[in-house]
């Protein structure tokens, strides 16, 4: 995907995205609702055409890869087929691929083997979601694309789903999934691509994203003192104030703590590694997020560095 743009009226849902995915990678598109993840996946699958830029799968137009059976997809807006059983549906889809896996194997891998004789239009939301996964993987595609795959699943079903997905990926298949669950991206992806307002704002491993947002958090009580000069301390990349407590994101916590000690600002001192939540909030901070909030008394600044992996070659 190179320079891809897709607009809906005045809204640029995808705004100049460059993305390359290597074969065998498991990649998460991470972003809040409305960030542009689903639109990017629609472009990748050939369901939408970019207004600008190009999209290629396996060196060709997306529709060619889809017709050749090299791609499987699990989308959010699938509707149940009336009066068809789960086994019949998955079997029908399997016959459209050149070398599918056995239907029983696909049903078992998706955790729906016991639902083979159940009508698709009589499933619960979570069951229907797992059936969509079986449909996506039964053709044994080289690339599987999953749009918010665990949105309708309970906690136990989520764990089972990711076990199945990792099992599929271990056989050398490429997996691309979108999510707004930070822990899912961190636990199940080799690489996390953070999307915000239609753009890629960071691309790397979970650890790289944490470092990009500042490797650690240093927090302490202000005890009524002001915040002048705190953002200029060694290592500090952002400052946030919550009530009477300051939170400094820093890429050199030792230097930051020493500087605070010299100021006598160590009351209630706490030092902890930055979490992926902290990284995500820093990487997707808007200009309005970086200004003072006169009501809450909170000030913050976006992180000074992001992980950048611009990729202008063919996807997959």
Secondary structure, 3 states (H helix, E strand, C coil): CEEEEEEECCEEEEEEECCCCCCCCEEEEECCCCCCHHHHHHHHCCCCCCCEEECCECCECHHHHHHCCCEEEECCCCCCCCCCEHHHHHHHHHCCCCCCCCHHHHHHHCCCHHHCCCEHHHCCHHHHHHHHHHHHHCCCCCEEEEECCCCCCCHHHHHHHHHHHHHHHCCCCEEEEEECCHHHHHHHCCEEEEEECCEEEEEECHHHHHHHCCCEEEEEECCCCCCCCHHHCCCEEEEEEECCEEEEEECCHHHHHHHHHHHCCCCCCEEEECCHHHHHHHHCCCCHHHCCECCCCECCCCCCCCCCCCCCCCEC
